[in-house]
Amino acid sequence: MAAPAHHPTRPTRRRLLGAAALGGLGALARPLWAGERDVDVIVLGAGLAGLNAALLLEQFGLGVKVLEARERVGGRLYTLDDVPGRPEAGGNQLAPAYARTVAMAEQLGVALATSATSPLLQPQRMLYDIGGQRIAAADWPKSPLNPLPAPLRAQPPDRALLALGGASPLAQLADWREELSRAQDVSVLARLREQGVDAATLALLAANNSYGSSLAETALLTLHYVQSNLGEIRKIAGPLQNVRGGNQRLPEAMAAALKGPLLRGQRVVAVDAGARGASVRCADGSVHRARHVVCALPLPALRGIRFTPGLDPLHAEAVRAVPYAQITQLHLEVLRPFWDESGPAPYVWSDGALGRVFPNDEQGSGRAESLVVWSNAAGAARWDRLADADAEALALAELARLFPASRGALRLARRVSWQQDPLAGGAWANWAPGQATRLAKACAAAQGRIHFAGEHTGATIRGMEAAMESGERAASEILSTL
């Protein structure tokens, strides 16, 4: 793993013991950080960003304490160990360009394996469900229900959306959050209407849009950033990989490698910082003090934390206003395979309730152990309004309509709704038009002794690598002050 930008000599740490706990409301008359420090750095959040920052800081001799609100580590990297096939509810695969992520796995002895290529996930076996009608992949390009422009008619509509956004003008990946990209930081709906895209096509493009709650709330700049991100990933040859036993094994190994304490079930409610240090108060009343704080939490989670002094105005605006991807997943256990080996697979693109369906074929054998019904935005909200029993009944009925042989072959194993998780607020930051070029850099900027990390503060590669990059940057900021 690449070392941080600054290489100070190992600092001499004063570990101040016997710090007095604040007692009663009267103690709040003085700043929380006024007491003795118990560690050098407190890290908020035990996802990839926070854990990477903590490990790097410990590598340079600093005392670190990690506070995590959940009982598990990993944040939005989450392997569903209790579902057959151990599907990933969060980060799915490691690309060769995920240099920091792959290096961390190798450093900790976490085994990686080439992701299996499933015969069930071949484009020619996808089934389209449009307007309630079943359309085989071979028939999709010429279907009267396919309104896409001629060059794109063979594509699923979500891929066609990226193409219709046009070639990315980003000279380098990090330009997505720079002022020079302001002209592209506009609504994709407005741009498509300017191009004469008709209403039927717009409706289909919006059905499973991963990058905004609607096309009006999707930034053209985001589509360009995604395109450039894919281009950067393809520059480095190599297979897609997964962690053996589930991707969550990586943050678990990172947590096990920490020298200092990792306290679980610690929901932060206040962060105070001043010239001499910083303090963090948790919902249980405990107070933790340090010289610096790394806040590696998603923006929605910051809405429940009081910062003193307050956040920079642009950062505070981002906390209030930046939307996160709304994603609901229904993980269905396959009790028996019900699909024909040569016909359409349970690999579905639908403009109806199902959204998209993916078989979880971990071994690439063609015998998926589970399916995931994956819905975005309005589709996710539809599922979130249902009780588990009603959601299961609807999902099974919709699949039986498409695959009659699936009756009795599936059951609901788990439901995951990232937007209903108050510690996440959604799956990833979906910067609305006009937000990325105004707010993204402010979210990554340190405020005195408080440093910020998380996938939304990454500058280049998206996803897991953005989280790792941001933790490295936050650690480097602290090391540069020593």
N, C-alpha and C positions, 0 to 999 in steps of 0.2 A: 504494500500500500504506500502511496506517495505520502511523504511527510508534510506537515503543515508548512505554510510559507515561511514562518519564523522558526528559528532554531535556537532558542535561548538555552543557556546552561541550566542544568537542573536547579530549580528554585529551592531555597530553604523555606520550609513551611513551618509556621507556628500553629500547632494544633491546640487551640485553647479549650481546656477541659472545664467541666463544671459550670457551663453556661446556665444562668438562672432562667427558668421558664417565666414568661409573663404571667402575672397573677391578676385576675379580675379585670373589670373594665377600666379601672384607674390606670393600668399600665399602658393603655392605648393612647394616653396623653403624650407619650414620647414616640418617636419613630420606631417601628418594629426592628429596624436594623441597628438600633443603638446598643443592643446587647453584644456579648462576645460572639465571635464567629465560630461555628463548629466544623466547617469544612471550607475549602477554597472556592468550590463551585457547586451550586445546586442545579441539577438538570431536571426540567419539567417534561415528563413524557418518556416512556420506554419503548418508542418506536425506533425505526432504523436511524432517524436523524439524531434523537437524543442519545441513543446508545453509542453511536459512532463518535459524537462529541465527547461523551464521558470517557470512552476508551482512549481516545487521543490525548485528552487532558491528563489522564492517569499515566499514560506513557511518558509524559514530561514531568512526572513527579507531583502533580497536584492532587489534593484530596477532594473527592467528588462524592456527592450523594444524589441518587436519582429518585424522584418521586413519580409514581405512576398511579393514576386513579383506578385503573382496572385491576383485576386479580391476575390477569395474564399480561405478558409483554408482546410487543409486535405492532400495536396500534392497528392500522388498516392493512397490515400484512397478517392474514388470518387463515390458517388451515383448519378446515372443519373435520377434525379427527374422528368425530362420532358419526360421520356420514360415509357410507361405503365408497371407496375410491379416494377418500380424503381430498375432496375438491377444495380449491382456493376461493375464499370469499373476497380476498383482496388481490394483492399483486400476484399475477399468474406465472410469469416466466422471466428468466434472466437472459437478456440479450448479450452478445459478446461485447458490445459497447458499454455495458455496465461494469466498467473497470473497477471502481471502488467496491461494488457489491461482490463481484466475483473474487477480488483480492481478499476481502474480509473472510469469505467462506474458506478460501485456501489457507489463510493465516490461522484460522481456528480449527482446521481439520474437518470442516463440514462438507460432506460429500455431495458433489453435484452429478447429475446425470442428464444426458441429452434427452430433451423432451420427445416423447414418442409421437410419430406421425400416425394419426388415426385414420383408417379408411372411412370412418363415419363423418369426418370433417372435410371431405373433398367437395369442392364447389359443385361438381356435377351431381352430387347426391343431396344438395340442399333442396328443401321444399319451401315454396312460397305460399303464404296464406294471405291473399289480398281480397278485401271486400267479402270475406267469408268463403272464397273459392280457393280450392287446392290446385296449385300450379307446379308441375315438375320443373327442375332447373333447365332441362332441355327445351321446354316450352316457354320459359320466361322471356327470352328476347323478342318473341313475336306475339306475345300475349296482348290482347286488346286492353288488359288491365295494367299494362306497363306503359306509363306516359313519359319515361325518361328519354332524353335526346338519343338519336340513333347510335352515336359512338359509345354510349354508356348503357345500352339496354340489356347487356348481358351481366351487368354488375348488380349486387345488392344495393338498395338505395342509400345506405349509410356510406358505402364506398363512393357512390356517385356524388354524394354531397361534397366530399373532399375534392373530387375532380372538378366539380362545377365552381368551387371557390377559386380556381385558377392556380397557376404555378406560383409557388412561394417566392416573394421578392427578397426574403431575408438573406443578406450577404453572409451572415454568420448566425448561429443558433441563438446566441444571447441577445440579438437585436429585437427579439419579440417584446421586450419590456422597455425599449429605448424610445425616446421622443421621436426619433427619425422614422419610427413605424406608425406614428399617429394616424396617417392617412388610411392605413389598413385596419385601424382599430374601430371599425364601424359594424353595423348590423349586417349579417349575411343575408337576411331577408331583403333588406333594401337593395343590396347589390344584385341579388338574383332577380328581383323585380326589374331593375334597370336593364338586365340582360334579356328580359322578356320571358322569363320562366313562368309557365302557366300555373293556375291554382291547383290543378290535379297533381302536378309534379311537386309543387311546394308541400302539399299535404302529405305525400308519400315520403319526401325527404325528412319531414319533421317527425315521422312516426317513431323512429328509433335513434334519434339524435343524441349522441353522448356528450355534446359540448355546450349544451344550454337547455333551459327549460322549454324554449321555443326557438324557432329560427330568428325571431325578432330579438331574443336575448342571447343569441350566439354571435360571437365576434368573428368577423372574417379573419382577423389576425390570429385567432386561435386555430382556425383551419390551416393557415399558413405555417404556424408553429408546429402543428402535428405533422404536416408534410415534411418540413425541414428536419424534424426529429426522426422520422422514419428514414430519411435520406442519410442522416448521420449514422444511424444504427447499421444501415446496410453497407457502410464503408468498411466495416470491420468484419472480416470473414469469420465464420464459425457458427456452430449450432445454437439454437435456443436451448436453455437448460432449466432444470428445476432442482431444488434441494431434495435429496433422497429423504423420503418420509414426510415431505411437506415443507413448504417455504418458511413456515413459522419456526422451523428448527434453527434457522439462521439467527433471528433475534434472541431466541432462547439461549443459543451458544454465546452470543455477545453478552447477554445478561450474566451468564455463568462466569464469564471471563473478567467481570468487574472486580476490582479490589475493594472498593467502598460499598456502602449499603445501597440496596435498591428496595425502597419501601412501597409496597402495593396497597391499594385501597386508599390512597392519599389524594383526594380531590382538592386542588388548589383553589382558594377563594380570594387571596390578596397577595400582591407582590409590591413591596416597598423598597425603594433604593435611594441611597444618598451618597455623599462624598466618601464615606468610610466603609460602606458595605451595603448588603441587601438582605432582606428577610422575606420569607414565604410563609403565609399562614394557610393551613388546610382546614377543611370543613369540620374535622374533629377537634379543632382548637389548637393543635400542635403548631409550633413555630420553628422554622429552620433558618439558620443564618449562614451567610457566606460572603466572600468578597465579590462574587459575580453570580449571575443567574443565566442559564441557557433555557429559553422558553421554546420547546420543540413541539408545540401543540397546534392543531389546525385552527384557522381563524374562528369558526363558530364556537370552539371551546373557550376562546378568550372572552366571549360575551359574559361569562359567569365569573370573571376575575376582575377585581379592582386593582388598578395600577396606580401607584403614587411615586413620583408624579405621573400624571396621565400620559397616555400614549401620544406620540406625535399625531397631529390632526389627520394627515393622510393615512397613517396606519390605523387610527381609530375609525376612519371612514371605511377602510377595507374590512375591519372586523364587523361593522354594522351591515355592510352592503354587498360584499362579494358573495355570490351564490356558489354553492357546492353541488356537484353532480348528484342528482337524486337517483339512486339505484336500489331496486328491490330484487332479491333473488329468492326463488323457491327451488330448493334442492330436493329432487324426487329420487327415491331409491328405486332401482330397477329390480323387480322381483323375478322377472324372466324377460329375455330379449324378445321383442315383438316385431322387429323390422325384418324386411327381406334383405338378404345379403347383397343383392344387386340393384334394389330399388331405392327410393328416397329414404334417407336416414332420419332419425329424430334430431335433425339439424335444420332449424326452421327460422325463416324471416317472415314475420307477420305484422300487418298493420292493425291487428286486433289485440285482444287481451294478452296473448302470449308474448308479444314483443319478439324476442329471439329465444331460441332453445338450442342449447349446446350439450352434446353428450360428453360426459366425463370418462374418457377412455384412457386411463393413466398408462396402460401397458401397450396401447396401440394395437390391441387384439381385435378390435371391432365388436367387442362385447362390453359396452359401457356399464359400469356399476351404478351410475347415477346420471340424471339429467339436471341441468339448471335452466329454469325459466328466468330470463334476465330482462327486466323492464326498466326503462328510463323515464324520468320526468313525470308527465301526466299518467303514463302507464304505471309507474311505480306508485303514484298516489292512489290509483284505483285499487291496487293490491293492498296497500296499507290500510284502507278503510275496512277490509274484511277480516273477520276472525280466522284463525288457522283452519278450522274445519271448512269454512266457506271458501277460503282460498284454495284448499286442497280440492274441494269438489269442482270448482270452476276450472282449475288447471287440468284435472283429469278429464273433465268433460270436453274441453277444447282439444286436448290431445287425442281423445277417442274420436272426435269428429274428423281429425286428419289421419289418424292411424287406428282404425276400428279394432285391430288386434291388441291394442294397448289396454283394453278394458281388463281390469284386475291385475295388471302387470306393474303398477306403479303405486307408490305411497309417498306422502310428504314426510321427509326426514328433518329438514330444517328450513327456516325462513330467516333471511338476513335483510334488514332495511337500514342502510347506512345513514339515511337522513333522520331516522328515528332514534339513532344513537346520539345522545347529547354530548358525548365525548368526541364525536367525529363531525356530526352535522351534515354528512354527505361523504361521497367517495373521494373526490379531489376538487380542487379549486377550479371553477368554470368562470373565468373572468368575463363579465358582461361587456358589451361594446363600450369602449372608452375607459375601461378600468385598468387594463394591464399596463398601458403606457403611462398612466397617472399614478398608480398605486403599488405596483408590484415591487419596485425597488425600495419603496418606503417600508414595506413589510419585512424586508431583509436587513434594514439598517439598525445597528445597535443604538440603544438609548442609554447612555451612561454605562452603568454596570449590568444592564439587561441586554442580552444578545438573543437573536431570534433564528430559529431553524425550522425545518419542515419542508415537505415537497413543494408547497406554494412559494417558498423563498429560493428554490433552485433556479440557476441561471440558464442551464443548457439542457441536458438530457432529462426527459420527464420521468415520473414514476419513482421506483425504488432508488434509482441512481440520483435523482434530484434530492431525495431525502438524505442519502449518504453524503452528497456534495455539500449540502447545507450544514450538516453536522460538522464537517471538516472546516468549513468557513467560520462557523461560530467559535470552534475551538481555537482557530488561528487568531481570531480577533482578541481572545483573552490572552493567549500566549504572547501576543505583540505588546501587551501592557506590562509585562513582567520585567 
